[in-house]
Amino acid sequence: MKGRWKPFTVLRYAVLIVTAVLTLYPLFWIGICSLKSSEEIYGSPFGLPKNPEWENYAESWLAADIPVHLLNSILYASAALAVVVVLSSMSAYIIAKVWKNKGIYNYYSLGIMIPINAIIIPFILIFRKVGILNTRAGIILAFIVTNLAFSIFILVPFMAGLPDELEDAARIDGCSRLMTFVKIVLPLSKAGLSTVGTFVLINCWNDLFLSLLIVSKQTLITLNQVCYNMKSQYAADYGLITATVMIMVIPVIICYALFQKQIVKGMTAGSVKG
C-alpha cells in the first residue's frame, strides 16, 4: 500500500546507510584524531576529543611548510589534468571518428593492463637519462603518462557513440576537422571529459608511489610525501599527521561539493550510452 515501507525498500536503505557509515567513518575518525594529542589518540583512539587541540592545524601548517607542498600538489595535478584531457580527447576523436581503427584502440588499452610497478625501473632510467628526474617537469610527465591510456580507453567509446550526422552537417557548413572537433565534438563530450578529469585529478592528487621515486627535493615534494615523511621510524605525532591529512582532504571535498552535478553526470554517462 502507498505510504507503507516495503521490505525491499527497508533493506535497500539499510544497505545504503551501512555503506555510508563504513565509507565516511575513516574520514570522521581522522577528523577527531586531528584534534587530539598523540597520548589521547593512544589512550582513547575512538573517543571524542576532551579538549580539542585546534593548534594541531597551526603547528602542522608551519612545521610541515604546507603552503609550499600544497601548491606543488595543485600544480602537478592541474598541469597533468590539463594535458591529459587535451591529448586524450584529441586521440580519442581520431580513433573513434577519423581512422576508426580497433587495433590502435586495443594498443592503448594495453597500457591499462601493465602495472606501473613492472615498468618503474626503465621509467626511472629514462627520466635520469633525459635529465628530468627530480624536477617538476618529471613528476608532471609521469602523471600524464600513467593516466593517458586509461583516459583514451574511456573517451573512445563515448565519442564513437556521437552521431556522425553532426560532423557531416558541420562539414557542409564549412567547418574544418579541427573546428568540428572544437565546436561540435568537445561540447557534446562534456560528460565523458568530466569522468576522465575526475579520475585523473584523484589519481594525481592521491599519488605517493611515483612522487617518492621521482622527486626528493624538499621544495618539490607533494603534500602526500609530507604526510609520509612526518612519521619517523620510532616515533610520530599522530595529531599533527592527521591534521595534515585533513588539510590534504579538504580541497578534494570542496571540489566535489562545487562540481558534484558534473562529476555524477560524467560518472554515469557511460552506463547509459547504447
N, C-alpha and C positions, 0 to 999 in steps of 0.2 A: 504493500500500500504506500501511497505517496506520503512523505513525511516520516516514514519509519526507516530505520537503518537496516540494510540487508547484511547478512553475514559476510558476503564477499567484500562489501564496502568497508565494513569494520576491519576485516583482515588487511585490506589494501592500505588503509590509513595507519594501521598498527605497524605494518612493514615500513611504510614511509617514515613514521615517527622514529622507529628504532634505527633506521638507516641514517636519518638526520642527526640523531644523538651520537651514533658511532662516528660519523664524519666530523661533526663540529666539536666534540668533546676534546680531542687533542689540542685544537686551537684555543678552546676555553682554558684548558689546563696550562698551556704556555702563558696565556694572559695572566692567570692568577699567580703563577710562579714568577713572572717578571716583576711582581710587586712584593716579593719575599726576599729575605736573605738566604744564603746557602744553608745556614743552620736550620732555618724554619722549613726549607724545602726538604731537607733530610728528615727532620723531626715530624713534619706533617705534610707529606707530599700532595695529598688530595684535599686538604682543608683550605678554607678561605684565609687570606692573609689577615692576621690580627691587627697589625699596624702597617697599612700599605706603604711601601717604600718607593714612592714616585721618583726618588733621586736615582734609582737604578737607571732610568732612561737618560737622565742628565749625565751620569757618570759614563755610561756606555757610549753616549753621543760624543763625549770628549775623549775618553780613553782610547776608543777604537777608531777615532778620526772618521766617524761615519759619513759626514758630508762628502768627503773625497771619494770614498768607496761606493757610496750610494750613486753619485754622479757617474762613476765608472760603470756600474751595473746598468744604469739608464742609458748611457752612451752605447755600450756594447749591444744591448738588447734592441735599442731603437735603430741603430745602424744596420744590424743584421736583419731585422724585420723589414726595413725599407728595401734593402737589396733583394732579399728572398722573395718578397711579394712581386717586385718588378720582374725579376728573372723567371720565376716560376710561372707567372701569368703569361709572359711572352712565349715561353717554351711550351706551355700547355696549349696555347692558342695555335701554335704551329703544328703540334702533334694532333690536335683534335680537329682542326678545320682546314689546314693547308696541305700537309703531307698525308695525314690520316694513316700513319704507319704504326701498326701494332707492335712491330719489333722494337722501335725506338721507345715506345711506352714501356714495354717489358724490360728494356735495358735500364731505364731509370728506376723501375720498380725493384730491380735487384739491389739498388742502394739501400732499400729498407731492410733487406734480409741479412745484410752484412753488419754485425755489431761493431761499434766503434772500437771496442777492446781488441778486435782482431787486426785492426789496421793502425793502431795508435803508434807503433814503433816506426813504420815508414812515414807516417804522418809527421811525427816529430823530427825525423831525419830530414825530410823535405823542407820543413819550416826552417830548420837550422841552416841548411844549405842555401836557401834563398835569403836568409838573414832577417826573417820576421818573427823568430822565436823571442818571446819575452817582450812583445810590442803590442800596442793597441790594435794595429792592423792584423796581427797574427791571430788574436783571440776573436776578432770580428769575422775574419775569413774562416776560422774554424767553425764558428756558429753557422755561417752561411752554408758551408759545405755539408755539415751534418743535418741541416734542415731542408736542403733544396730538393732532394729526391722525394721525400715524403710530401712536400708541398705540390710538386708536379703530379704525383700519384693521386692526390685529392682533386686537383683542379681539372685534369684532363677529362674525366667522365662528366664533370659539371659543365664544362664548355662544350663538350660533344653533344650534350642534351639541348643546347640552344638551337632554335630553328635556323636552318640555312637560308630560308626566305628573307630573313632580316639582312643578311650580308648581301644577298642578291639585290635587294631594294637599295641598299647603301651604294653599291657599285653603279646602279642605274642613275643614282643622284650625283654621281661623280666622285664618290669617296675613294681614296686610295686604300691599300691594305692597312696601312698604319692608322689612317683616320677611322676606318671601320673598327679596328681594334680598340682605339681610344674612346670613340664616341658611341659605339654600339655594344661591343663585347664586354668591356670593363664595367660599365654601369649595370648591365644585366647580371654580372658575376659578383656583385657586392656580397651576397650571402656566402658564396664559396670563398671569396677573399677574406671575409670575416673569420671563417673557420680556420683557414691557413694562418692568418695573423694571430689568432688566439693561441694555437698550438705552438707557433714559433716563439711568440713572446713568453709563454710559460716555460718552454724548453730552455730558452736563453737565460731567463731570469733565475731559474732554479738550478742551472748547471753548476756543478762543482768539479766534476772529473776533468773536463777539458781545461778549466781555469787553473786547476792545480798544476797541470802538466805544462801549460803554455806560458803563463805569466807568474813570476815570482817577485818582481819588484814591488816594494811596499806601496808605491804610488799608483800602481797599475792594477792591483788585485781587486776582486769584486767583493760585494757585501757577504756573499756566501763564504768566501775564503776567510773573511774576518771572523765570522762565527766559528768556523773550523779552527782557526788559529788561536781563538780565545781559550780553548781547552788545552791545558798542558798535560803532560804525562802523569803527574802525581796529584795535581790539584786543579780546581776550576771553580770560578764564581758563577754558579748557575743562575743566580739572579740577574747578573749582567748579561750572560749569554742569552737567556730567554727574552730579556728586554731588547737585545739586538735582533733576535729572531722576529719579534713583534714589529719592530721598525721595518724589517725587510718584508713582512707580510702585508703591512698596512697599504702600501702603494697598489698591490695587486687587488686588495679588497675594494679600494676606491675606484680603480679602473673598471672592475667588474660592475660595481654599482652604477657607474656612469654609462657604461655601454652594455648593460645587461640584455636589452632587447636585441641588439645587433648580434651579440655573441650567441644567444639562444637560437636566433633565427638562422645563423650560419651553421651552428652545430646540427640542426635538424633539417637543413635544406637538402642535404644529400640523401636523406632517408625517404623523401617524398618525390624524388626525381624518378620518372618512369622510364 
